[in-house]
Structure formats: C-alpha cells, structure tokens
Amino acid sequence: MALTPSNMIPLGTPAPRFSLGDEISGKMITLEDYLGKKAVVVMFICNHCPYVKHIHEGLVKFTHSFEKNKDVAFIAINSNDAKNYPEDSPQKMKVIGEKLGFNFPYCFDESQETAKAYQAACTPDFYILDSQLKVAYRGQMDDSRPGNGIPVSGNDLKAAIEALLSGQPLSSNQKASIGCNIKWVTTT
C-alpha cells in the first residue's frame, strides 16, 4: 500500500463528464444527470483499501443525513484494476454497496478514464461540484484516519456542502485526502 495524497486540482475547474454503470442499480449514470444540484459529491472509493473501510460506516451515515435534501447528490466511483485486485470487482462492489446500505450510485470505471480526467490519486478522494458542475472542493472527508483515534464525522465535506447550499463562498484552505493509491492497470 502506497500512502498517497489527493492531487489538488484548481478550484473552478469544470468537472470532467462521464457515463458509468452503477453496479448496484444497473443504471447508467452521467454527470449531466446532476446539473442544477447545488452540491454533487463525487467520491473515488473502493472495497479493499483500509482507508476506505475505515470511513465506510461514517460515509453511509453522512450521505443518509442528506437524503431528504434534493439539492445534494452523491456518486461513488471505483477505478481500481479489478483484475489484479479482485475484491474491487463490479460483482463485489454490488455486494458491498447493498450490505452497507449505499444510497448513492457506486460506479465502476473500468477504463480508468474518469479517474485520470479528475486527476484522482487515492482512495478515498472527494470532489464537490457546484450547480454549474465546477470543482468547488477537493480533498478529504475529515481528519479521521485508521488508528488516529479521531471519529469519522465528514466535517470537511459538511462545511463545503453547507456553504454551497447557503450560497456562501467556500474556503480555499482545503486539506488533501490521504489513502491508498488508485490501482492503475499496468500494461507490459
């Protein structure tokens, strides 16, 4: 496991478009489906990373806290090489999503083009897009990490979402997420 921080792409960057299959519902998900939402949270996660496993329950609780708010949406994307990391396969994504009660799409980025377009580097890695689908936040969920004793709260994401919902400017002082590197497909 290589401990890797987020690439902090410039705020205001237009979010790269994608069309990916949700492994839980079987539906195609496109970013355009969310145009007009005040906050769209794009999360690069996976099944096997200990940093993602550490936040699983807190992430589900966090997303459920926004369930009634129609101005906020969450999309999870797994871009890991499922051939070399079979725990991250689409079939196991569906099992994990159903077991944990994901109330958001969990999409598989087999080509890894979406992760590359977002310059995603690690799992977990978070991007919050504004109503124009421009990057308003990128970085961590909160300060909790495996073994540091800080509870998973989602404080960093919550502050950014609440600012977008209230029309307030977001702080540009945003902390990079830290986790396992995305497992890129290697060609020989």
N, C-alpha and C positions, 0 to 999 in steps of 0.2 A: 504494500500500500504506500503510495507516494502522497504525502500530505501536500495539498495544493490549494492556493488561494484563488478567489474569483479574479477574472480579468475585469477590471472596472471600466467598461466601455463608456464613452462620453454620454452624459445626460442629454436628453433631447434627441438621441439617435432614433430614427424611425425603426420600429421593430420589424425584423425580417418576417415575411409572411411564410406560412407553412400550411400544409394539408397532411394530417396524420390520422391514422386509425386509433380510436380509443379501444384499448384491449378489454375494457370492462363492458361497454355497451355494444361494441361492434360498429359504432357510427364513425363517419369521417368528421374530423374536427379541423376547421380552418380558423385562422386568426381573424379573418373578416367577420366571422360569426359573432365576434365580441365588440365590434366597432360601436362606439357610443357608450359603452360601460365606462364609469368614472375610474375604475381601477381593475386591471386584468393582471393577475399574478401568474407568471409563467415560471414553473419550478422544474429544474433539472434534478431528478432524483433517480434512484434505482432500488433494487431489492436487497443487494448483498452488502452495501457499504455500511460499516459500523457507525459512521456519522449520520447517515440517513436513518438507520434503525434507531438510533438514539432519539431522533425527533418524531418518529412515526406517530406515536400516540398524541403527542402535543400538536403535531401538524393537523391531524384529523380533528381534534378538539377546536383548534384555531379556525379551520375552514368552516366547521359547523357553526361557529359563533357568527359567521357572516351569511349563513344560509338564507335568511329572510331578506337580505339586502340585495335587491335586483341590480344595483349599480356596481356590484363587485363579482368578479368571476375568477376561478382558479383553474389552471391547466397544468398537469404534471407530464413531463416528458422524460423517458428513459432512452438515452443514446448509447448505452454501453454495448460492446461487442458481445452478443448473446452466444455466439459460437464458443468463444473462449471463457465466457462467464455465464454458464447455463442457468444459474439462479436468476439471471436478469432476462430470461426468455419471455416472450409475449404470454405464453401459457401461464408462467409463474407470476407475471405481472397481474393477470386477471385474478389469480388465487389470492395474492397479497392484497390487492385493492378491495376485493369482496370481504376478505377476512377482517381487514382493518376498518372497513366502512367508508372508503373513499367516496366523497360526494362530489367529485370532480373527475373529468376525463384523465385517464392515465395512458398516454400515447407512446407508441414505440417508434423511435427514429432510427430505423434500420440502416439507412444510408448515412446517417450521422450528419447530413447536410444542415439540419436545423441547429444542432449544437454548434457546428462550425460557424453558421451565419450569426448566431448570438455571441460567439466567442466564449461559450460556456467552457469552463475549465474543470469544474469539480462537482461532486455530489455531496451535499445539496448546494445548489446555486439558484438564486432568486432574482427575478426581474419583475418590476411592477410598471405596467404601461398605463398611460393616461387615456382619456377619451379619444384622443387622436392616434392612439397606438404608438406613442413615442415613449422611450425609456425615461421614466421619472425616478426610478430607484433601481439599484442593482447591488447585490451583496448578500448579507447574512439574514437569517430569520431572527436571531438574537445571540446573546453571548454564551449560551449553553453549548458545551462540548462534552463528549464522553469523558467521564472521570473528573470534571472540574467542579462538580457539586452545585452548579447553577441550574435551577429548574428551567425547562423549556417553557417559554412564555409567548414567543412571537412578538416581543416588544418592538423590535426594529421594523418589522413588516406592518404591525398595527399602527405605529406612528405615521408611516408613509401612507397607508391606506386612508387613515382618518384625515390627513392633510388633503389628499386628493378629493375626498368626499366633501370636505368643507370649503374647497376652493382656495386653500392656503398654500403658500409656496413650501416645497419640501427642502429640507436642509441638504446641502451638497456634501455634508460631512457624513458619509456613508461607509460602513465597515465591510470589507470583503468577507465573503463566506470562506470557510476552510473545510476541506473534506478530502475524500479520495479523488484522485484524478479520474476524469472520464476515460473509460477503457476503449481506446481507439482501435479500430480494425487495422491490423498491420498487413501489408502486402509484401510478399517475398519475391 
